[in-house]
Amino acid sequence: MPVIMGTAGHIDHGKTTLVKALTGVDCDRLAEEKKRGITIELGFAFMDLDQGKRVGVVDVPGHERFVKNMVAGAAGIDFVVLVIAADEGVMPQTREHLEICTLLGIKAGVVALTKLDSVDEDWLALVTEDVKAFLAPTFLAEAPIIPVSAHTGAGLDALKAEISRLADEFRPRRRSDLARLPIDRVFTMKGHGTVVTGTLIAGQLKAGDEAVLYPSGRSTKVRSLQVHGGSAELAQGGQRTAANIMGLEVEEMERGEVLAHPGTLFPSLAWNMEVTCLPSSPRALRHRGEVHFHHGTREVMARLYFLDRDKLEPGQSALCQARFESPLAGVSGDRCVMRAFSPLRTVAGGVILSPLGGRIKRNGPELADLAALAELASQPSPDPAERVRLHLKLKGRAGASFAELMVLTGLDSRDLEKTLQGFSGKGLASLWDREARQWISGAVLEELGAGLLTHLEAFHKREPLKQGVTRGELGSTWGRALPGKLMHFLAERLLKSGKLAQEQELLRLPGHSVSLGVDQADLRQRMVGVYESGGLTPPNYKDVLEQLGVSPKEAQPVYKLLQDQGIVSRIKEDMYFATSALDGLKATVQEYFSTKKELGPQDFRELTGLSRKFAIPLLEYLDKEKLTMRVGDTRMSRSR
């Protein structure tokens, strides 16, 4: 797997000179860098080792004014060569660069004690002991310290051998096959157009791939690729990559954007994180405090909202929501660096727990799950199933798509697919929208189901004369915050399990039946008698109420019940008929059309003996029932 080596260390300790001695490449390419004799921008090279191995090299600036450029370069490296000048020893940027490497999760490296030719043996021994003491509490405590001179070549072979060993033994952690190229340079190449470069964090990019710049959302296409200065059809995670892209000018993009495939990243204004304040920080980080926030090659202003405290003391870690002035696109597990305003120095770092962070209440119930995610993030081999479970639970009723889960969990797509299928078989998660690949936690789905059943139980108590409720009514009341497909999926799931029953278009609890009071039961019986005896010439609504001696408020629930039960039908406002009478009318009309082609108003009155008062509404009813079709003043059968 390709490996990237980066330099770190104080200004003028010989990082660029050492890289040139190792690779033959002068990384100071800018005229100002040549003039001032210091590295300002990131430099890139590659180093050929034995057995055909090639290591990418990122050379970073050492001056304190350019630490943000150093962070942009260090974000993609796998192991570090910490450069310390033998004539000066440990200096301020030595400390800060090493802290940045620690915050970014770098765990391997070697120390190059440069300018060997400028010191004697006694001084070299003193500096070496001082460096060992400095490194003792760091991840480089056991790293070899190799004295070298870029001018005489002394020690270079030993340093190359150690770099080769690291390249052989180091196993970079590629968290996902989701391709991401954080851009650290944008320029125009004559005859080619716009070129972007960066370290491909993970996944693969191919020539011809459709791509998107995040967070801007601008679409483009990869025309061609270079890897370590040579043309390539494919770039893999861990390789220094240059992509010649189509359709965008240099002015339309900037360092810090991420080149990735369409629909794979989700820029957000807030991330849920675990933040660690460096022991060397001069002061605590305060709740709602503002910092320079570095992620990948991007820098934005951010405010830190601690979720369980008002400040974070040096050396402590805490759950936090970082809120940004402009969106960032990240993946869970990514490391970030924070720098204070005054003095401008590195004070903290963090690991992303969720890059799709909605607002979270301080000391809210989500803290336990975020703490569990933080614990997982600290483990060498965190359980992928537990990561998926926690993220789906935190997403609640919104659930998450497969693409969102890739970003939330940082898992390889095959591992994520395998985990989700296992969850589905055990009822721990459900795929409720196959087309959009939307998943929801099984526990959340159970809660939703219980909520729906509780809502129906309350509805039945409130409306004892109603058989049930339509899906549309349920969706617009209890389920108004749910996507329509999820509402349908939930209802079907409850129907299949027998916890819900359906009659025609109405949903109800299985044990529910219409319960009438004594007065209502008597009213129902008398009302049925009125309409069944009235046939096709029933009394109007007001006359029925007067005849039965009830008010509209008393009668309306019984009318609704009779309609739900299919005993009475309303064909227009305040005009009700016994359904049996209407069924008889339909049969009569169908028999008429067996020998006739047309049915005029007079024909209908003669056929039924009805007056105009009833004939016209009933003809319109037959049209609505699609039994007849009006053509001019006559009706024709729709079955012909």
Buried (B, 14 or more C-beta within 10 A) or exposed (E): EBBBBBBBBBBBBBBBBBBBBBBEBBBBEEEEBEEEEBBBBBBBBBBEBEEEBBBBBBBBBBBBEBBBBBBBBBBBBBBBBBBBBBBBBBBEBBBBBBBBBBBBBBBBBBBBBBBBBBBEEEEBEEBBEEBBEBBEEBBBEEBBBBBBBBBEEEBBEBBBBBBBEBBEEBEBEBBBBBBBBBBBBBEEEEEEBBBBBBBBBBBBBEBEBEBBBBBBEBEBBBBBBBBBEEEBEEBBBBBBBBBBBEEBEEEBBEBBBBBBBEEBBBBBBBBBBBBBBBEEBEEBBEBEBBBBBBBBBBBBEBBBBBBBBEBBEBEBBBBBBBBBEEBBBBBBBBBBBBBBEEEEBBBBBBBBBBBBBBEBEBEEEBBEBBBBBBEBBEEEEBEBBBBBBBBBBBBBBBBBBBBBBBBBBBBBBEBBBBBBEEBBEEEBBBBBBEEBBBBBBBBBBEEBBEBBBEBBEEBBEEBBBBBBBEBEBBBEEBBEEBBEBBBBBBBEBBBEEEBBBBEEEBBBBEEBEBEBEEEBEEBBEBBBEBBBEBBBEBBEBEEBBEEBEBEEEBBEBBBBBBBBBEBBBBBEEEBBBBBBBBEBBBEEBEEBBEEEEBBBBEBBBEBBEBEEEBBBBBBBBBBEEEBBBEEEEBBBBEEE
